[in-house]
Amino acid sequence: MEFEEIEKMIREGKTVEEILSSVDWREFEEKVEEIFKMHSFKTKRNFRFKTSKRFEIDIIAEKRDLVFIVDCKQWGKGRYKTSPLKKAAEKQMERAEAIKQTFIGHNKKIIPIIITLFDEYVYKFNEVFIIPVFKLNNFLLEY
């Protein structure tokens, strides 16, 4: 699905969540990556590395001294996601720490984030930002 199609659907009255809930997880990650690219970030998807554990990062987005470590969660709408979201944030923080120590120089600012399909009303847990996909553009503009 191209951004032009998404834009057309939005003009027809559909929400971003409605549109992106119909795509699979790979395409969801692709759309998130495209948003970073629109902001001139260099990106890499599905980055795997090993320390004492194996890790995979959905998207690494880098520009100047900023490196976003992105985990995409296309979870459906519903209640009781605060606890799983906090666990996901803890795992994302672990990935960010591992990649900081392993691959990226200390002159880079590592920012772990989780991109969700829906607004979860939890916007930060520890040092991990939790951003709904429809707010990602504004987040990047303001950051």
Secondary structure, DSSP 8 states (H G I E B T S, - for coil): --HHHHHHHHHTT--HHHHHTTS-HHHHHHHHHHHHHHTT-EEEEEEEEESSSEEEEEEEEEETTEEEEEEEE---S-S--HHHHHHHHHHHHHHHHHHHHHTS-TTSEEEEEEEESS--S--EETTEEEEEGGGHHHHHHH-
